[in-house]
Amino acid sequence: MARRPRHQHEEHLNHEAWAIPYGDLLTLLLAFFVVMYAISSLNEGKYRVVADALSAAFGGAPRSIKPIQVGQVQLRGGDFDHPSVIDTGARRGPAQPSRIEVPMPINRREQQNQKAGAGDEEAGQDQLHALGDRIEQALSGLVESGLVRVRRGRNFLEVEIQSDLLFASGVAAPSATALGTIRQLATVLRDVPNAVRVEGYTDNQPIRTAQFRSNWDLSAARATNVVYELIDSGIAPARLASMGYGEYQPIADNATEAGRSANRRVELVILSSARGVDSVMDGLDMRGAKAAADASAAAGAATPTMGAP
């Protein structure tokens, strides 16, 4: 008996198999973009709160002074980190107490240094005061006649000597009377450690000679000659300095003869023993800022004449 042949089924190809990995890919892409969006919209205020809480829990200090609240805008500029904020429409909560700055304790050594510095400054002021009394006593006759003035500052003495006493008109060499006055001053200053700065001043009358091109040269030469006399009288050169200001620091009105005479002067600035010759004085208002402004205005209005300061 003949066998009947088996029926062979034909295998059909699945043309939609690509849809499964494609759907998986789309799902993964969707999840990826959702995660990216969630990261990009991070709440900064909540992030700082969480960061501060974690930092405090592990023993660290909060990194932000105050978290940024939702619905509020933190101030900048002069109001940065101020307790108050600008309300943007959100419900206002209870006011937060202001921060109290606790000063850091000062080291005991620093306290001792501060006390020592204050003591040294007070001792320097006492020494300057006593030195001023000695100078006034040594030059009592000139002080009474008004040719010498002694002014006291917090850390300096200023001995003003009228130029008419020291120098002839248009001359930088000290006169015989000037030499005696300078030597009297040197006797007082020789045994003290204070630095001395000699400053020369003139009036606004122009000068132009073979020796002095301007009032700058004349004032500087007069101050330098006084320094030389102090050195010859026994004062160490390292303690001395000379400066010339010319006509540009008046203390009186150059429009009058009396004012010009007052402006022709030499000043010895005796500094505190702890200061060098290049120190800047306190209390420069003693030089008469208002008088200088008035004198400058008067000098600009006046017609200068050729002469010797």
C-alpha positions in Angstrom: 0.0 0.0 0.0 1.5 3.2 -1.1 2.2 5.9 1.6 0.6 9.2 1.3 3.2 12.0 1.2 3.3 14.4 4.2 2.1 17.9 3.7 4.9 20.3 4.1 4.0 23.8 5.5 5.8 26.8 4.1 7.4 29.1 6.7 6.2 32.7 6.4 8.7 35.5 7.1 7.6 38.1 9.8 8.0 41.4 8.2 7.1 43.3 11.4 9.8 42.1 13.7 11.7 45.5 13.5 8.8 47.1 15.4 9.9 45.5 18.7 13.5 46.9 19.0 12.2 50.2 17.5 9.6 50.5 20.3 12.2 49.7 22.9 14.5 52.4 21.5 11.7 55.0 21.6 10.9 54.1 25.2 14.6 54.5 26.2 14.8 57.8 24.4 11.7 59.0 26.1 13.0 58.0 29.5 16.3 59.7 28.8 14.7 63.0 27.9 12.5 62.9 30.9 15.5 62.4 33.2 17.4 65.3 31.4 14.4 67.6 31.8 14.1 66.7 35.5 17.8 67.5 36.0 17.6 70.8 34.1 14.8 72.1 36.3 16.6 71.7 39.6 15.1 73.9 42.4 18.1 75.8 43.6 16.5 76.7 46.9 15.7 73.1 47.8 19.2 72.1 46.6 20.8 74.5 49.0 18.6 73.5 51.9 19.5 69.9 51.3 23.2 70.7 50.9 23.3 72.8 54.1 21.4 70.0 56.0 23.9 67.4 54.9 26.9 69.7 55.6 25.5 70.5 59.1 24.8 66.8 59.8 28.4 65.9 59.0 29.8 68.7 61.2 30.4 71.4 58.6 29.1 75.0 58.6 26.3 76.0 56.2 27.7 77.3 52.9 24.9 79.7 52.2 24.0 82.4 54.7 20.3 82.2 53.8 18.4 79.9 51.4 16.5 81.5 48.5 12.8 81.1 49.2 10.3 80.3 46.4 8.4 83.5 45.5 11.1 85.8 46.8 14.1 87.5 45.2 17.4 87.9 47.0 18.8 91.4 47.2 22.2 92.4 45.8 24.5 95.4 46.3 24.3 97.1 49.6 21.3 95.0 50.7 23.0 91.7 50.0 22.2 89.1 52.7 20.0 91.6 54.5 17.2 90.0 56.5 14.6 91.8 54.3 13.6 90.5 50.8 11.6 91.7 47.9 8.1 90.1 47.8 7.2 88.9 44.3 3.5 88.1 45.2 4.0 85.0 47.3 2.5 84.8 50.8 4.7 86.6 53.2 5.8 84.5 56.2 7.0 85.5 59.6 10.0 87.8 59.7 13.3 86.1 60.4 15.5 87.5 63.2 18.6 89.4 62.1 22.0 87.8 62.3 24.2 89.0 65.1 27.9 89.2 64.3 29.9 87.9 67.3 33.4 89.4 67.3 36.2 87.0 67.3 38.2 87.0 70.6 41.5 88.9 70.4 44.6 87.1 71.2 46.2 88.0 74.5 49.5 88.8 72.8 47.7 91.1 70.4 46.1 92.9 73.3 49.5 93.3 74.9 50.9 94.7 71.7 48.0 97.1 71.4 48.6 98.3 74.9 52.3 98.6 74.3 51.7 100.6 71.2 49.3 102.9 73.0 51.8 103.3 75.8 54.6 104.1 73.3 52.4 106.7 71.5 51.5 108.4 74.8 55.1 108.4 75.9 56.1 110.0 72.6 53.5 112.7 73.0 54.7 113.5 76.5 58.3 113.6 75.2 57.3 116.0 72.4 55.4 118.2 74.9 58.4 118.5 77.1 60.7 119.2 74.1 58.4 122.0 73.0 58.6 123.5 76.5 62.4 123.4 76.3 62.4 125.0 72.8 60.1 127.8 74.0 62.3 128.4 77.0 65.5 128.5 74.9 64.0 130.9 72.4 61.8 132.8 74.8 62.9 136.2 73.5 62.1 135.4 69.9 58.8 133.7 70.9 57.7 136.8 72.8 58.5 139.0 69.8 56.5 136.7 67.4 59.5 135.9 65.2 59.4 132.2 66.4 56.2 130.2 66.9 56.1 126.7 68.4 53.0 124.6 67.5 52.1 121.2 68.8 50.5 118.3 67.0 49.6 114.8 68.1 52.9 113.4 66.8 55.0 116.4 65.8 56.3 119.8 66.9 56.5 122.7 64.4 58.9 125.5 65.0 58.2 128.3 62.6 61.0 130.9 62.1 60.3 134.0 60.1 62.6 134.2 57.1 63.4 137.9 57.8 65.2 136.7 60.9 67.3 134.1 59.1 68.0 135.5 55.6 68.4 138.7 53.8 66.0 139.4 50.8 66.8 137.0 48.0 69.7 135.4 49.8 69.9 131.8 51.0 72.9 132.1 53.3 71.9 132.5 57.0 72.6 135.8 58.7 74.6 136.1 61.9 71.4 136.3 63.9 70.2 133.2 62.2 73.3 131.3 63.2 72.8 132.0 66.8 69.1 131.0 66.7 69.9 127.7 64.8 72.7 126.9 67.4 70.3 127.5 70.2 67.8 125.1 68.6 70.6 122.5 68.0 71.5 122.7 71.7 68.0 121.5 72.6 67.7 118.9 69.8 71.2 117.4 70.0 70.4 115.0 72.9 67.0 113.8 71.7 66.4 111.0 69.1 63.7 112.9 67.2 63.9 113.3 63.4 63.9 116.9 62.1 62.6 118.0 58.7 63.5 121.5 57.7 61.0 123.1 55.2 61.6 126.4 53.3 58.8 128.7 52.1 58.7 132.0 50.1 56.1 134.5 49.1 54.7 134.7 45.5 57.1 137.4 44.3 58.9 135.9 41.3 62.7 135.6 41.3 65.0 134.6 38.5 68.7 135.1 39.0 71.9 133.3 38.0 71.8 131.5 41.4 68.0 130.8 41.8 65.9 130.0 38.8 62.6 130.3 40.8 61.2 130.3 44.3 61.6 126.5 44.4 65.4 126.9 44.3 65.4 129.7 46.9 63.2 127.8 49.4 65.1 124.6 49.0 68.5 126.3 49.3 67.4 128.1 52.5 66.2 124.8 54.1 69.4 123.0 53.0 71.6 125.7 54.6 69.7 125.4 57.9 70.3 121.6 57.7 74.0 122.2 57.3 74.1 124.5 60.3 72.3 121.9 62.4 74.9 119.3 61.3 77.8 121.6 62.2 76.1 122.1 65.6 76.3 118.3 66.3 73.1 116.8 65.1 73.4 113.5 63.2 72.7 113.9 59.4 70.6 110.7 59.4 68.0 112.6 61.6 67.7 115.5 59.2 65.9 116.2 55.9 65.3 119.4 53.9 62.4 120.3 51.6 61.5 123.4 49.6 57.8 124.3 49.0 58.4 127.6 47.1 55.4 129.9 47.1 52.7 127.2 47.0 52.0 126.7 50.8 51.1 130.2 52.0 49.7 130.9 55.5 48.8 134.5 54.8 47.6 136.8 52.0 50.3 137.6 49.6 48.5 140.8 48.6 49.9 142.7 51.6 53.5 143.2 52.8 52.6 141.7 56.2 51.2 138.6 54.5 54.2 138.2 52.3 56.5 138.5 55.3 54.6 135.8 57.1 54.8 133.5 54.1 58.6 133.9 53.9 59.5 131.4 56.6 61.5 128.3 57.6 59.8 125.6 59.6 61.5 122.8 61.6 59.1 119.9 61.9 60.2 117.7 64.8 58.7 114.3 64.6 57.9 111.8 67.2 61.0 109.7 68.1 59.4 106.6 66.5 58.9 108.3 63.1 61.4 108.9 60.4 62.2 112.1 58.5 59.9 111.0 55.6 56.8 110.6 57.9 53.6 112.4 57.0 52.3 114.7 59.8 48.8 114.6 61.2 46.9 117.8 61.6 48.0 119.5 58.4 45.0 121.9 58.9 47.4 123.9 61.1 49.0 125.1 57.9 45.9 127.1 57.2 44.0 125.6 54.3 41.5 128.4 54.2 44.2 131.0 54.3 46.1 129.2 51.5 43.0 129.2 49.3 42.4 132.9 49.9 46.0 133.7 49.3 46.0 131.7 46.0 42.9 133.6 44.9 44.5 136.9 45.8 47.8 136.0 44.1 45.9 135.1 40.9 44.2 138.5 40.8 47.3 140.5 41.7 49.8 141.6 39.0 53.2 140.2 40.0 56.2 142.5 40.1 59.8 141.4 39.7 61.5 141.3 43.1 63.4 139.1 45.6 61.3 137.1 48.1 
